[in-house]
Amino acid sequence: RVIKRWKIQANTDYNKKNGEKLAMTKNIINARVTFKKSPIHVLERFSLGDSENAYRSFKEHTGLSECVILQTCNRVEIFGSGTTFDKDKIKKTWASISGLEENSFQENLEWSQNSEVYEHLLKLTSGLDSMVVGEEQIMTQIKDSIQSAKKLKVSGESLNTLFDKAIRVGTRVRTSTGISKGSISVGSMAVKLAEENVDEMKLKKILLIGTGEAATLVAKSLTKRGYSFFISSRTVERSTSFSKTVGGEPVDFNSILTGFENYDIVFVATTAPYFLVTYERIQKALETKNSGMMILDLSNPRTVDEKVAELRGIKLMNIDQIAEMVDKNMRSRIGQKNSAEEIIKEELPVLEASMKRLEAEPIVKDVFKSTDAIRIKELEKALSMLGELSDSQKKIIEELSKSVAENIMSTPMNNLRKETEHGNSDVINAASKLFNFKKEDN
C-alpha cells in the first residue's frame, strides 16, 4: 500500500510538473500611474513618449508577449500578457524609457493582475475610474490605444479579446445608464459658477493657482469652454509642465502674490497649509483695480482668507459651497452609478470565462488541424482504392469524412473549452498530453 501510494504521488507530481510545461497559463497584468496617486506635474514624468519605441522595449526586456499602452493627461498605463514576466524588469524598462530612477515608482505605481485588470478596464471604459465620473474622452482614448497596438502587431488574441469585450461593456453601461450625460466635477462646477456671476467672461483675465487634481479639473473645464487663462504654481517647472499637458500660460508665482490687481477671476486649488490669498493682498489690489474680482477657493484646507469676502467688489466662494453643489448633482446621479456598477458586476464573470477559454484555443486549433490532416490523408487512400468516381461522388465522400471527424472531435473540444472557462487547468494539462500538444513559447 505504501509503495502504491508512493507511485500514485510520484505520477501526480510528474504529471503536474510536465503538465505545467505543456500548458502554461497566460497572465494579464496592468501597471499604472494615475491622477489618484500622482498630481499632473508628477504624472507627466512617467510619460512613455513614442509608443512604438516603448512597445519594442517592453516586448524585448520584460517577458511580455503582448502589450497595450494607454497614455492620457490623467494616466499612463501598461496592459500586458505573458506566461512569464518580471515585475522588476517592467519597472526597470519603464524607468529607462522615461529617464527616471526605479525608486520613483515606489509611491506612484499601482499593479493589478488577471481579474483585477478586467474589472479595472471595465470601470475605465464605463467612465467610473475617471476624475469626472462618466466622462466620454477616455473611451475614445482606449479605442485609439488598442487600435494602435493592433496596427503595430504588439497586441494579440488575449489583449484584443479583453479590450474588445471591455469596450462593448463600457458602451452598454453608458447607453443603459446615461452616466455620461451631465457629468460634473468640483472643477467644472467652479467654472460654471464663475460664468453665472461674471458677465462677458471671455474678456476677463483668469488666473489658476495650483497644479493638482482640482486645478486640473478647472483647467480642463476652462479649456473645453474656450477660455484663456494663466497658471501659476510653486515652481515655474511645475507650471510649464502643467500648461503643456492641460493648458494655460505659466506666470511667476511671486509676481501673482503681489499682482492680484491684474486678474478678474481667480481659482485657487492648492494644498498650502496657510493663506495664499490674504485680506491685505486683495485690499491692496483693489486700490489700483477699477473693477471687482471673483475668487473661488477649491483648496482643502482653504487657502483664501474668509475676511476677503468683506471687501467691496469681492465675490468669494469656498470649497464647501462648491462641493455642496457638486454633491447635490452626484446624489441625483447615484442611481446611474449604482446601475453602472451592477452591469460591471454582471459582466465581469462573463469576461473572466472568455479570457480563461482562450487557454484552450491553441489546443483546440491544433487538434482540429491534426485531425483534418489525418482525414485528408485517409480520404486520399480511400479514393484511390475505390477507383473511378464522379466528382459528385467524391464530394459526397469528402463531406462525409469532414462530418465524421468534426462530430467525433467537437464534443471533447467543447468540453475542454467549458472546463477551461471554470479554471480547470488539470483538463488542459491532460488534453495537452493526450493530443501531444506542445505550446510554443512567445
Backbone torsions as a table, in degrees:
resi	resn	phi	psi	omega
1	ARG	NA	-40.7	179.9
2	VAL	-63.3	-44.2	179.9
3	ILE	-63.3	-41.0	-179.7
4	LYS	-62.3	-45.0	179.5
5	ARG	-62.6	-38.2	-179.5
6	TRP	-63.9	-41.8	179.7
7	LYS	-64.1	-43.1	179.2
8	ILE	-60.6	-45.4	-179.4
9	GLN	-64.6	-41.5	-180.0
10	ALA	-62.0	-43.1	178.8
11	ASN	-65.1	-39.3	178.6
12	THR	-62.3	-46.5	179.7
13	ASP	-62.1	-41.8	180.0
14	TYR	-62.9	-47.5	-179.3
15	ASN	-61.1	-43.1	-179.3
16	LYS	-62.5	-46.0	-178.4
17	LYS	-62.0	-48.6	-177.8
18	ASN	-75.8	-31.5	176.5
19	GLY	-62.3	-40.0	179.1
20	GLU	-63.5	-34.1	178.0
21	LYS	-68.4	-36.4	-176.1
22	LEU	-76.1	-39.2	-173.1
23	ALA	-133.1	70.9	178.8
24	MET	-73.0	131.7	-176.6
25	THR	-76.6	135.5	175.6
26	LYS	-78.9	140.6	175.0
27	ASN	-109.4	143.3	173.6
28	ILE	-106.5	127.1	-179.4
29	ILE	-122.5	158.8	173.9
30	ASN	-140.3	124.0	174.5
31	ALA	-117.3	129.1	-173.4
32	ARG	-145.9	149.6	169.3
33	VAL	-124.3	119.4	-174.8
34	THR	-131.9	175.0	179.6
35	PHE	-60.1	-19.8	-177.2
36	LYS	-66.2	-29.9	-179.6
37	LYS	-116.9	-17.3	-172.4
38	SER	-133.1	125.1	175.0
39	PRO	-65.4	162.9	-173.7
40	ILE	-54.3	-42.8	-176.7
41	HIS	-67.7	-22.6	175.6
42	VAL	-86.1	-44.7	-177.3
43	LEU	-58.0	-37.0	-177.3
44	GLU	-59.0	-29.4	-179.1
45	ARG	-68.3	-21.5	-177.1
46	PHE	-89.9	3.4	-179.6
47	SER	-57.4	141.8	-178.7
48	LEU	-96.4	3.9	174.8
49	GLY	59.4	-128.8	-178.8
50	ASP	-64.8	113.9	-175.5
51	SER	-62.1	-39.3	-176.8
52	GLU	-60.6	-43.7	178.4
53	ASN	-67.4	-39.8	179.4
54	ALA	-63.5	-44.0	178.4
55	TYR	-58.3	-44.9	-178.9
56	ARG	-59.7	-43.6	-178.4
57	SER	-66.5	-44.2	-178.7
58	PHE	-65.0	-39.7	-178.5
59	LYS	-73.2	-29.9	-178.6
60	GLU	-79.5	-33.0	-167.1
61	HIS	-116.3	-5.1	-171.8
62	THR	-115.5	-11.6	-177.0
63	GLY	88.2	1.5	177.9
64	LEU	-80.7	132.3	178.8
65	SER	-91.2	-21.3	177.5
66	GLU	-134.6	153.4	-178.3
67	CYS	-155.9	141.0	172.1
68	VAL	-135.9	129.1	-179.8
69	ILE	-108.4	130.4	177.0
70	LEU	-118.4	115.8	-179.7
71	GLN	-125.5	123.4	173.5
72	THR	-135.9	-180.0	178.9
73	CYS	-72.0	-12.7	-179.3
74	ASN	-105.9	-6.7	-174.8
75	ARG	-163.6	150.1	167.8
76	VAL	-129.3	117.8	-174.8
77	GLU	-131.9	144.0	175.8
78	ILE	-120.0	121.9	172.6
79	PHE	-104.7	131.5	-178.2
80	GLY	-138.7	158.7	176.8
81	SER	-136.3	139.8	177.8
82	GLY	-179.7	153.7	176.5
83	THR	-77.5	-29.5	175.6
84	THR	-136.7	136.7	175.1
85	PHE	-156.8	161.3	-175.9
86	ASP	-122.1	116.5	-178.1
87	LYS	-59.6	-42.4	-180.0
88	ASP	-65.1	-36.2	178.8
89	LYS	-68.5	-33.3	177.4
90	ILE	-64.3	-46.0	177.7
91	LYS	-63.0	-42.9	-178.5
92	LYS	-63.4	-42.9	179.5
93	THR	-66.0	-43.8	178.2
94	TRP	-59.8	-46.7	-179.6
95	ALA	-60.7	-40.2	-179.5
96	SER	-64.7	-42.3	-179.6
97	ILE	-66.6	-41.1	-175.1
98	SER	-87.5	-7.8	-178.6
99	GLY	71.7	37.5	-177.8
100	LEU	-113.2	163.1	168.7
101	GLU	-80.8	147.9	-178.6
102	GLU	-61.3	-31.0	-179.5
103	ASN	-70.5	-7.4	176.7
104	SER	-64.6	-23.6	-176.9
105	PHE	-82.2	-14.1	-171.5
106	GLN	-52.7	-45.2	-176.3
107	GLU	-102.9	-3.0	-172.8
108	ASN	-113.3	-27.3	-172.4
109	LEU	-82.8	135.3	171.0
110	GLU	-114.5	146.8	-173.2
111	TRP	-134.4	132.9	177.3
112	SER	-135.1	156.8	-179.6
113	GLN	-142.0	139.1	176.0
114	ASN	51.0	-115.3	-173.3
115	SER	-54.9	-37.7	179.1
116	GLU	-63.4	-36.5	178.6
117	VAL	-67.1	-43.1	-179.8
118	TYR	-59.1	-46.8	-178.8
119	GLU	-65.1	-41.5	179.4
120	HIS	-60.1	-44.9	-178.6
121	LEU	-68.8	-36.0	176.4
122	LEU	-63.4	-40.3	177.5
123	LYS	-67.1	-35.7	177.9
124	LEU	-63.9	-50.9	-177.7
125	THR	-66.9	-25.2	-179.9
126	SER	-85.9	-9.4	179.5
127	GLY	85.0	14.2	-178.4
128	LEU	-88.3	-10.7	-177.5
129	ASP	-109.9	13.5	-178.4
130	SER	-92.2	163.0	175.7
131	MET	-55.9	-44.2	176.7
132	VAL	-108.6	114.9	-177.1
133	VAL	-57.4	127.5	177.6
134	GLY	90.0	0.5	-177.4
135	GLU	-58.6	145.0	-170.7
136	GLU	-90.2	-25.5	-172.5
137	GLN	-60.1	-35.0	-176.6
138	ILE	-60.8	-34.7	-179.9
139	MET	-62.9	-44.3	178.1
140	THR	-62.1	-41.3	-179.1
141	GLN	-65.6	-37.5	177.7
142	ILE	-67.0	-44.5	178.5
143	LYS	-60.7	-42.5	179.5
144	ASP	-63.6	-38.4	-178.0
145	SER	-65.1	-46.3	-178.3
146	ILE	-71.3	-34.8	177.2
147	GLN	-64.7	-40.4	177.6
148	SER	-63.5	-43.2	179.8
149	ALA	-64.6	-40.5	178.1
150	LYS	-63.9	-41.9	-179.0
151	LYS	-63.3	-39.5	179.9
152	LEU	-83.0	-4.5	179.6
153	LYS	59.6	39.3	177.2
154	VAL	-104.8	-14.1	172.0
155	SER	-98.8	163.3	-179.2
156	GLY	-140.8	-157.1	-174.1
157	GLU	-58.0	-40.4	-176.4
158	SER	-66.7	-55.3	-177.0
159	LEU	-72.8	-33.4	176.5
160	ASN	-62.1	-43.8	177.9
161	THR	-63.3	-46.8	-178.6
162	LEU	-59.3	-50.2	-176.8
163	PHE	-68.8	-41.8	-179.2
164	ASP	-61.5	-42.5	-179.9
165	LYS	-71.6	-37.6	179.1
166	ALA	-65.5	-38.5	177.5
167	ILE	-65.2	-39.6	178.1
168	ARG	-62.9	-43.8	179.7
169	VAL	-65.9	-43.5	179.3
170	GLY	-60.1	-39.8	177.4
171	THR	-64.2	-41.8	179.0
172	ARG	-62.8	-43.8	179.9
173	VAL	-58.9	-49.2	-176.6
174	ARG	-65.9	-40.3	179.9
175	THR	-69.4	-42.6	-175.5
176	SER	-73.7	-36.6	-172.8
177	THR	-100.6	-22.3	-175.7
178	GLY	70.0	23.7	-174.6
179	ILE	-65.7	-21.4	-178.8
180	SER	-82.0	-12.0	-176.7
181	LYS	-85.9	127.6	174.8
182	GLY	68.0	24.8	179.4
183	SER	-66.6	143.3	-175.0
184	ILE	-144.6	152.4	-179.8
185	SER	-132.7	174.7	176.3
186	VAL	-58.3	-40.9	-178.8
187	GLY	-65.9	-48.1	-178.3
188	SER	-69.5	-32.3	176.5
189	MET	-66.1	-40.5	179.1
190	ALA	-61.5	-43.6	179.1
191	VAL	-65.8	-39.7	178.8
192	LYS	-62.1	-41.8	178.7
193	LEU	-64.7	-38.6	177.2
194	ALA	-62.4	-42.7	179.5
195	GLU	-62.0	-37.3	-178.2
196	GLU	-73.0	-22.8	-174.4
197	ASN	-108.3	-11.8	-177.5
198	VAL	-122.7	125.9	177.6
199	ASP	-78.4	147.3	178.0
200	GLU	46.2	56.5	-174.2
201	MET	-60.4	-29.1	-179.2
202	LYS	-68.2	-16.5	178.5
203	LEU	-92.9	-4.2	-176.5
204	LYS	-92.3	156.5	175.8
205	LYS	-90.8	122.8	-174.5
206	ILE	-112.9	133.8	178.6
207	LEU	-121.1	135.5	173.8
208	LEU	-119.7	122.9	178.2
209	ILE	-107.5	119.9	179.4
210	GLY	123.8	155.2	-179.6
211	THR	-135.3	18.9	-179.7
212	GLY	-88.1	-160.6	-175.5
213	GLU	-62.3	-49.1	-178.7
214	ALA	-62.2	-41.1	179.3
215	ALA	-64.2	-37.7	178.6
216	THR	-61.9	-42.4	179.4
217	LEU	-64.4	-39.9	177.1
218	VAL	-64.1	-47.9	-178.1
219	ALA	-59.9	-43.8	179.4
220	LYS	-62.1	-41.9	-179.0
221	SER	-66.8	-41.8	178.4
222	LEU	-62.9	-45.1	-178.9
223	THR	-64.0	-43.2	-179.5
224	LYS	-61.0	-35.4	-178.2
225	ARG	-88.3	0.0	175.5
226	GLY	83.7	21.8	178.0
227	TYR	-93.5	134.7	172.1
228	SER	-86.0	149.9	-178.4
229	PHE	-155.6	163.7	176.5
230	PHE	-103.0	146.4	-179.6
231	ILE	-125.2	134.8	179.6
232	SER	-138.3	143.8	177.8
233	SER	-145.1	-179.3	-177.7
234	ARG	-54.6	-39.2	-179.9
235	THR	-124.1	150.7	178.4
236	VAL	-63.6	-33.9	-179.6
237	GLU	-60.0	-44.8	179.4
238	ARG	-62.8	-46.8	-178.3
239	SER	-61.7	-41.7	-178.8
240	THR	-65.8	-45.8	179.3
241	SER	-60.9	-43.6	179.9
242	PHE	-62.3	-45.0	-176.7
243	SER	-64.7	-36.2	179.3
244	LYS	-67.1	-33.9	-176.1
245	THR	-87.0	-43.6	-171.6
246	VAL	-113.6	-30.3	-179.7
247	GLY	128.7	177.4	179.7
248	GLY	96.1	160.3	178.0
249	GLU	-108.0	119.7	-176.4
250	PRO	-65.0	139.6	173.4
251	VAL	-133.3	152.9	-177.7
252	ASP	-64.6	134.6	-175.8
253	PHE	-62.3	-45.6	-178.0
254	ASN	-65.5	-32.2	-179.0
255	SER	-69.4	-31.6	-179.1
256	ILE	-75.5	-32.1	-179.6
257	LEU	-64.8	-25.2	178.9
258	THR	-110.7	11.2	-176.7
259	GLY	-139.8	40.1	179.7
260	PHE	-64.5	-18.0	179.4
261	GLU	-66.4	-13.4	-179.2
262	ASN	-81.5	-3.3	-173.2
263	TYR	-127.7	150.6	-179.6
264	ASP	-104.2	-32.4	179.6
265	ILE	-130.2	128.2	-178.8
266	VAL	-125.4	119.5	172.8
267	PHE	-100.2	125.2	179.9
268	VAL	-116.0	118.4	-177.9
269	ALA	-140.2	78.0	-177.8
270	THR	-127.4	179.6	176.3
271	THR	-118.1	20.2	-179.9
272	ALA	-62.2	138.8	-178.0
273	PRO	-85.2	18.4	-178.4
274	TYR	-149.0	171.3	-179.4
275	PHE	-75.4	122.0	172.8
276	LEU	-88.2	-38.6	179.1
277	VAL	-101.1	100.9	-175.4
278	THR	-99.0	164.5	178.5
279	TYR	-59.0	-45.4	-176.8
280	GLU	-63.3	-41.9	-177.8
281	ARG	-66.3	-40.3	-179.3
282	ILE	-75.3	-36.6	177.2
283	GLN	-59.8	-43.9	179.0
284	LYS	-65.3	-39.3	-179.5
285	ALA	-63.1	-38.2	-177.2
286	LEU	-70.0	-19.2	179.8
287	GLU	-65.8	-31.3	-178.7
288	THR	-110.7	0.1	-177.2
289	LYS	-99.9	131.3	-176.8
290	ASN	-82.9	-18.3	-178.0
291	SER	-122.7	172.9	179.7
292	GLY	-79.7	-169.1	-176.4
293	MET	-149.9	141.8	173.3
294	MET	-108.4	130.8	-179.7
295	ILE	-122.8	128.4	179.2
296	LEU	-119.8	114.2	-176.3
297	ASP	-98.5	106.7	179.4
298	LEU	-100.4	9.6	-175.0
299	SER	-80.0	150.1	174.8
300	ASN	-138.3	105.1	5.5
301	PRO	-72.3	165.5	-178.0
302	ARG	-60.9	142.5	178.6
303	THR	-121.4	13.1	173.3
304	VAL	-116.5	124.4	179.4
305	ASP	-63.1	125.0	-177.3
306	GLU	-62.5	-23.1	178.7
307	LYS	-62.3	-20.0	179.0
308	VAL	-56.9	-33.1	-178.0
309	ALA	-63.9	-19.5	-179.8
310	GLU	-75.7	-18.3	-177.6
311	LEU	-74.3	140.1	-178.1
312	ARG	-66.3	133.5	178.3
313	GLY	88.9	2.4	-179.0
314	ILE	-106.2	129.7	173.3
315	LYS	-112.9	115.5	-177.4
316	LEU	-116.4	132.6	172.8
317	MET	-128.4	131.6	-177.6
318	ASN	-103.0	176.2	-174.9
319	ILE	-60.5	-35.4	-178.7
320	ASP	-64.8	-43.1	180.0
321	GLN	-66.2	-42.4	-179.4
322	ILE	-67.8	-45.1	-178.5
323	ALA	-62.9	-34.1	179.5
324	GLU	-63.6	-40.3	178.7
325	MET	-67.4	-40.6	177.6
326	VAL	-64.4	-40.2	-178.3
327	ASP	-62.1	-39.8	177.2
328	LYS	-61.0	-43.3	179.1
329	ASN	-62.9	-42.6	-178.1
330	MET	-68.3	-37.1	179.0
331	ARG	-63.0	-35.0	179.1
332	SER	-72.5	-17.0	-178.0
333	ARG	-107.5	3.8	-176.2
334	ILE	-60.7	-33.1	178.1
335	GLY	-63.9	-38.5	178.6
336	GLN	-65.0	-42.9	-179.4
337	LYS	-65.4	-43.3	178.6
338	ASN	-63.2	-40.5	178.9
339	SER	-63.9	-40.3	178.9
340	ALA	-62.6	-43.9	179.8
341	GLU	-65.4	-34.6	178.3
342	GLU	-66.7	-40.6	179.0
343	ILE	-64.6	-41.8	178.6
344	ILE	-63.4	-42.0	178.2
345	LYS	-60.7	-37.1	-179.7
346	GLU	-73.4	-37.9	-174.7
347	GLU	-84.0	-23.8	-174.8
348	LEU	-58.2	-50.7	178.9
349	PRO	-63.2	-30.1	177.1
350	VAL	-66.3	-42.8	178.1
351	LEU	-65.6	-42.7	178.4
352	GLU	-58.6	-43.5	179.8
353	ALA	-63.0	-41.6	179.6
354	SER	-63.2	-40.3	-179.5
355	MET	-69.2	-39.4	178.3
356	LYS	-66.3	-37.4	-178.6
357	ARG	-60.9	-29.0	179.5
358	LEU	-58.6	-27.2	-179.6
359	GLU	-64.2	-28.4	-178.3
360	ALA	-83.7	-22.8	-171.6
361	GLU	-59.3	-41.7	178.5
362	PRO	-59.3	-39.7	178.7
363	ILE	-67.4	-45.4	-179.0
364	VAL	-59.0	-47.8	-179.9
365	LYS	-61.9	-42.6	-178.8
366	ASP	-64.9	-41.1	-179.4
367	VAL	-65.8	-46.6	179.6
368	PHE	-63.8	-36.5	178.6
369	LYS	-66.0	-45.3	179.3
370	SER	-64.9	-42.1	179.8
371	THR	-62.3	-41.2	-178.7
372	ASP	-67.9	-36.5	178.1
373	ALA	-63.3	-41.7	177.9
374	ILE	-65.3	-42.9	179.9
375	ARG	-58.2	-47.1	-178.6
376	ILE	-62.9	-42.9	-179.9
377	LYS	-61.1	-47.2	-179.0
378	GLU	-70.8	-32.0	177.7
379	LEU	-63.5	-44.6	179.8
380	GLU	-61.3	-39.9	177.8
381	LYS	-61.7	-48.2	-177.3
382	ALA	-62.9	-42.4	-179.4
383	LEU	-64.9	-37.2	179.2
384	SER	-68.6	-31.6	180.0
385	MET	-76.0	-28.1	-177.7
386	LEU	-79.1	-15.0	178.2
387	GLY	78.6	-146.7	-175.6
388	GLU	-68.2	122.2	176.3
389	LEU	-134.7	151.3	176.0
390	SER	-76.3	162.8	179.6
391	ASP	-59.5	-38.3	-179.8
392	SER	-67.1	-36.6	177.5
393	GLN	-67.0	-42.9	178.4
394	LYS	-61.1	-40.7	-179.3
395	LYS	-65.0	-39.0	178.6
396	ILE	-62.8	-43.7	-179.6
397	ILE	-66.7	-40.1	179.6
398	GLU	-64.6	-44.2	179.1
399	GLU	-64.4	-35.7	176.4
400	LEU	-62.2	-45.3	-179.5
401	SER	-62.8	-39.7	177.7
402	LYS	-63.2	-46.5	-177.9
403	SER	-62.0	-44.2	179.8
404	VAL	-62.5	-48.0	-178.7
405	ALA	-61.3	-46.5	-177.8
406	GLU	-66.5	-40.9	-179.9
407	ASN	-66.4	-36.3	179.1
408	ILE	-68.3	-41.9	-173.0
409	MET	-88.2	-22.7	-172.9
410	SER	-64.3	-41.2	-178.7
411	THR	-63.6	-52.8	178.5
412	PRO	-62.5	-34.8	-179.6
413	MET	-70.1	-39.5	176.7
414	ASN	-66.6	-38.0	176.2
415	ASN	-64.4	-37.1	177.4
416	LEU	-62.6	-44.2	177.9
417	ARG	-60.4	-44.9	-178.6
418	LYS	-63.3	-43.6	179.9
419	GLU	-64.6	-35.5	178.1
420	THR	-66.7	-38.9	176.7
421	GLU	-57.0	-33.7	-179.6
422	HIS	-87.5	6.7	176.3
423	GLY	78.0	21.7	-178.8
424	ASN	-85.5	87.9	-177.1
425	SER	-70.2	-24.1	180.0
426	ASP	-61.3	-37.5	-179.4
427	VAL	-67.1	-39.6	177.5
428	ILE	-62.2	-45.0	-179.8
429	ASN	-62.6	-41.8	179.5
430	ALA	-65.2	-43.9	179.4
431	ALA	-63.4	-38.6	178.4
432	SER	-59.7	-41.7	179.4
433	LYS	-73.0	-42.6	-178.4
434	LEU	-61.0	-40.7	-176.5
435	PHE	-100.7	9.3	176.3
436	ASN	56.3	42.8	-177.8
437	PHE	-87.0	127.1	177.0
438	LYS	-114.1	113.1	-177.7
439	LYS	-76.3	128.6	179.6
440	GLU	-77.6	140.0	176.6
441	ASP	-74.4	139.6	179.0
442	ASN	-81.1	NA	NA
